Amino acid sequence: MTTILYSIPDNPIPGKYAAGFFDGVGNRKIRYAVFKTEVSVARGTIVLLPGRNEAIEKYFETIADLIAAGFWVATFDWRGQGGSERLLRHPGRGHVAHFTDYERDLMIFLEEIVLPDTRLPFSIVAHSMGALVALSLAPMLASRIDRMVLLAPFVGLGGQAIDQKGIFAIATIMDWLGLGRLPLHGDKGNLPFANNVLTADARRFARNQALTDAYPQLRVGPPTARWLHETFQAMRRVLRRAHLTQVSVPTIILAPTADRLVPHLAVEFLARNFRAGHMIPIDGARHELFQEADRYRAQAMAAIFAFLPGFENAGQAPHQFEESLVPTA
């Protein structure tokens, strides 16, 4: 029997699930999984969209929380990462030929897996690059998706030795010179917890590293010049008011204020021009809200449950997150 999902003792596969592969754009094999709640009447289906260099397995804890709350969860690995087919002979490079390939893969997933085989209503919960894909495609999703939650959407890049404009210029020149499949720098491998900018939670950080140590095929290294060029173009597009006015899906943006990867000012700029969106800051949190310390993660989970269909008031939120819905002095 072929193994599709992978687990370690600290990261078990949650609940009942079906997993497999679907054909994405260009017949690339895209790994997916659908997790089913044991609640008798499901509250709907959450389409969970991960970020760059993430795999389904990284979200097992969050998936367990969502199915315990009564949701089905449908998720997949973006092309070129996780358990999906790699795009280059060098499998460690994070690459995409066209950003629209991500969007088209998502549409195929919705049409072939989510809509026919899961439970209404449908909501998107997306992190970082996944949130950028969802936001880019959002004008076409109004008839399919009821609500969207965007966590630390990848609408800007900070914390680098060179500013975003400089990185975009270098990536564009490299791509124009036929060097788009090369990364801008070498793979630094696993960083120690003390040097990470993604989470303040040492336990979750160690768990995620243990997962990729056990299954290194799930990990990719730095992005290629082409990936950067395509992604920066998508950032520019989604931040235009002309694009945002076409988005009618009710949306909340969960914005960690201590995010050193996506500048908080970029997320604030997005929110100011996004009529269908409302920003909720998570004070002190870093980029990966689902991997953050409990005091931050609980706020994100509570906001999600308060917003999604089926939890019309705070009293209906799962008990472990209820306190985070109550404002503190």
C-alpha positions in Angstrom: 0.0 0.0 0.0 1.4 3.4 -1.0 1.8 5.9 1.8 0.2 9.2 1.0 0.2 11.0 4.3 3.1 10.8 6.9 3.1 11.0 10.6 5.5 11.1 13.6 4.6 10.3 17.2 4.1 14.0 18.0 2.1 14.7 14.9 -0.5 11.9 14.3 -2.9 11.9 11.3 -6.2 13.3 12.6 -9.5 11.5 12.3 -11.1 9.8 9.2 -9.7 10.9 5.9 -9.4 10.1 2.2 -6.2 11.1 0.4 -4.8 10.8 -3.1 -3.6 12.8 -6.1 -5.4 14.8 -8.7 -4.1 16.1 -12.0 -3.3 19.8 -11.9 -2.4 22.1 -14.8 -0.1 20.3 -17.2 -1.1 17.0 -15.6 1.1 17.6 -12.6 0.3 15.3 -9.7 -1.1 17.3 -6.8 -1.5 15.6 -3.4 -4.7 16.2 -1.5 -6.6 15.0 1.6 -10.1 15.4 2.8 -10.7 15.0 6.6 -14.2 14.2 7.8 -15.7 15.3 11.1 -17.4 12.8 13.4 -20.1 15.4 14.3 -23.4 14.1 13.0 -24.4 17.3 11.2 -21.3 18.9 9.6 -21.0 22.7 9.8 -19.6 22.8 6.3 -16.2 22.4 4.7 -13.0 24.4 5.2 -10.7 24.6 2.2 -7.3 24.9 3.9 -4.6 26.5 1.8 -1.0 26.3 3.2 1.9 28.6 2.5 5.1 28.2 0.6 7.3 25.3 1.7 4.5 23.7 3.7 2.9 20.3 3.5 -0.5 18.9 4.7 1.3 17.2 7.6 2.2 20.6 9.1 -1.5 21.3 9.6 -2.5 18.1 11.4 -3.0 19.9 14.7 -5.1 22.6 13.2 -7.1 20.1 11.1 -7.8 18.1 14.3 -9.2 21.3 15.9 -11.4 22.1 12.9 -12.9 18.6 12.5 -13.5 18.5 16.3 -15.5 21.7 15.8 -17.7 20.0 13.2 -16.1 20.9 9.9 -14.8 18.8 7.1 -11.4 20.0 5.9 -10.2 19.7 2.3 -6.5 20.6 1.6 -3.7 20.0 -0.8 0.0 20.6 -1.4 0.8 23.3 -3.9 2.6 22.1 -7.0 6.3 21.8 -6.5 6.2 21.3 -2.7 5.1 18.9 0.0 3.9 15.6 -1.5 3.0 17.1 -4.8 5.0 16.6 -8.0 8.2 18.7 -8.2 8.7 20.9 -11.2 12.5 20.9 -11.6 15.2 18.3 -11.7 16.5 19.9 -8.5 13.6 18.9 -6.2 14.8 21.2 -3.4 14.1 24.4 -5.3 10.8 26.2 -4.7 9.6 27.0 -8.2 6.5 27.8 -10.3 6.4 28.7 -14.0 3.3 30.9 -13.7 1.5 32.1 -10.6 -1.8 31.4 -12.4 -0.9 27.7 -12.2 -1.5 27.9 -8.5 -4.9 29.5 -9.2 -5.9 26.9 -11.8 -4.9 24.0 -9.5 -7.1 25.5 -6.8 -10.0 25.7 -9.2 -9.5 22.1 -10.3 -9.4 21.0 -6.7 -12.7 22.9 -6.0 -14.5 21.6 -9.0 -13.3 17.9 -8.9 -12.8 17.2 -5.2 -14.5 19.8 -2.9 -17.8 20.7 -4.6 -18.9 17.1 -5.5 -17.6 15.2 -2.4 -17.7 17.5 0.7 -20.3 19.4 2.7 -21.8 22.9 2.2 -21.2 25.7 3.0 -17.6 26.1 1.7 -15.1 28.5 3.4 -11.4 29.1 2.6 -8.9 29.4 5.4 -5.5 30.3 3.9 -2.1 31.2 5.2 0.6 33.4 3.6 1.2 32.3 0.0 -2.1 30.4 0.1 -3.8 33.6 1.1 -2.2 35.4 -1.8 -3.6 32.7 -4.2 -7.0 32.9 -2.7 -7.1 36.7 -2.8 -5.9 36.7 -6.4 -8.6 34.2 -7.4 -11.3 35.7 -5.1 -13.3 37.6 -7.8 -14.1 34.2 -9.4 -15.1 32.5 -6.1 -18.3 34.3 -5.1 -20.5 31.5 -6.4 -18.5 28.8 -4.7 -17.1 30.2 -1.4 -19.2 31.7 1.4 -16.4 33.2 3.5 -12.6 33.6 3.5 -10.1 33.8 6.3 -6.6 35.1 5.3 -3.8 34.6 7.8 -0.7 36.8 7.3 -1.4 37.1 3.6 1.7 37.3 1.5 1.3 40.8 0.2 4.8 42.1 1.0 8.2 40.8 1.9 10.4 42.1 4.7 13.2 40.9 6.9 15.6 40.4 4.1 19.1 41.8 3.4 17.8 43.5 0.3 14.4 45.3 0.2 11.5 44.0 -1.8 12.1 46.3 -4.8 15.7 45.2 -5.0 14.7 41.5 -4.8 12.1 41.9 -7.5 14.6 43.7 -9.8 17.2 41.0 -9.3 14.7 38.2 -9.8 13.3 39.8 -12.9 16.7 40.3 -14.5 17.7 36.7 -13.7 14.4 35.4 -15.2 15.0 37.6 -18.4 18.5 36.1 -18.7 17.1 32.6 -18.6 18.2 32.0 -15.0 14.7 31.8 -13.6 15.2 28.3 -12.3 18.0 29.3 -10.0 17.5 30.6 -6.4 18.9 33.9 -5.3 20.8 32.2 -2.5 21.8 28.8 -1.3 19.8 26.5 1.0 20.5 27.4 4.6 18.9 24.3 5.9 17.1 24.1 9.2 17.7 27.2 11.4 17.8 27.0 15.2 14.7 28.1 17.1 16.5 31.2 18.4 17.0 32.5 14.8 13.6 31.8 13.5 11.1 34.6 12.6 8.0 32.4 12.2 6.9 31.4 15.7 7.5 31.9 19.3 6.5 28.4 20.2 9.5 26.1 20.7 7.4 22.9 20.9 5.6 23.4 17.6 8.9 24.6 15.9 10.6 21.4 17.0 7.7 19.2 15.9 7.8 20.7 12.4 11.5 20.2 12.1 11.2 16.7 13.4 8.6 16.1 10.7 10.9 17.2 7.8 13.9 15.5 9.4 11.9 12.2 9.2 10.5 12.9 5.8 12.9 15.3 4.0 11.0 14.8 0.7 8.3 17.1 2.1 10.6 20.1 2.3 11.8 22.5 -0.3 14.5 25.1 -0.1 14.7 28.7 -1.2 12.5 30.0 -4.0 13.8 30.4 -7.6 14.0 33.8 -9.3 11.0 32.8 -11.4 8.9 32.1 -8.3 9.8 35.5 -6.9 9.1 37.3 -10.1 5.7 35.6 -10.5 4.7 36.0 -6.8 5.7 39.7 -6.7 3.6 40.3 -9.8 0.7 38.7 -8.1 1.2 40.9 -5.0 1.1 44.0 -7.1 -2.1 42.9 -8.8 -4.1 42.0 -5.6 -3.2 45.2 -3.9 -4.8 47.3 -6.7 -8.1 48.8 -5.7 -9.5 47.8 -9.1 -8.9 44.1 -8.1 -10.1 44.4 -4.5 -13.4 46.0 -5.5 -14.2 42.9 -7.5 -14.0 40.7 -4.4 -17.4 40.2 -2.7 -16.7 37.2 -0.5 -16.9 38.3 3.1 -13.3 38.1 4.4 -11.3 38.6 7.6 -7.6 39.2 7.6 -5.7 37.9 10.7 -2.6 40.1 10.9 0.2 39.2 13.3 1.7 42.5 14.4 5.2 41.1 15.0 5.5 39.5 11.6 9.0 40.0 10.3 8.3 38.2 7.0 5.2 40.1 5.8 5.4 43.7 6.9 2.3 44.7 8.9 2.1 47.9 7.0 1.5 46.0 3.8 -1.4 44.1 5.4 -2.8 47.3 6.7 -2.6 48.8 3.1 -4.5 45.8 1.8 -7.2 46.1 4.5 -7.8 49.8 3.9 -8.7 49.2 0.2 -10.6 45.9 0.7 -14.3 46.6 1.2 -15.2 43.0 1.7 -12.4 42.5 4.2 -11.9 43.3 7.8 -8.5 43.2 9.5 -8.1 41.7 13.0 -4.6 42.3 14.4 -3.1 39.6 16.6 -0.8 41.7 18.8 2.7 40.3 19.4 2.3 37.2 17.1 4.7 36.2 14.4 4.1 35.0 10.9 2.8 31.5 11.3 -0.3 31.9 13.4 -1.3 28.2 13.3 2.2 27.3 14.6 2.3 30.1 17.2 2.3 30.0 21.0 -1.1 29.1 22.5 -1.8 32.7 23.6 -1.6 33.9 19.9 -2.9 30.8 18.2 -6.0 30.7 20.4 -6.9 34.2 19.3 -6.7 33.2 15.7 -8.8 30.1 16.1 -11.4 32.0 18.1 -11.7 34.6 15.4 -12.1 31.9 12.8 -14.8 30.1 14.6 -16.6 33.4 15.4 -16.6 34.3 11.7 -17.4 31.1 9.9 -21.0 29.9 9.3 -22.3 27.8 12.2 -20.7 29.9 15.0 -22.9 33.0 15.0 -21.9 34.0 18.6 -19.0 33.5 20.9 -20.8 31.0 23.0 -20.8 28.5 20.2 -17.1 28.5 19.8 -15.2 25.3 20.9 -14.6 25.7 24.7 -10.8 25.7 24.5 -10.9 28.9 22.4 -13.9 30.7 24.0 -11.8 32.9 26.3 -9.9 34.3 23.4 -13.2 35.9 22.1 -13.6 38.0 25.2 -11.8 41.4 25.0 -9.1 41.9 27.6 -8.2 45.2 29.3 
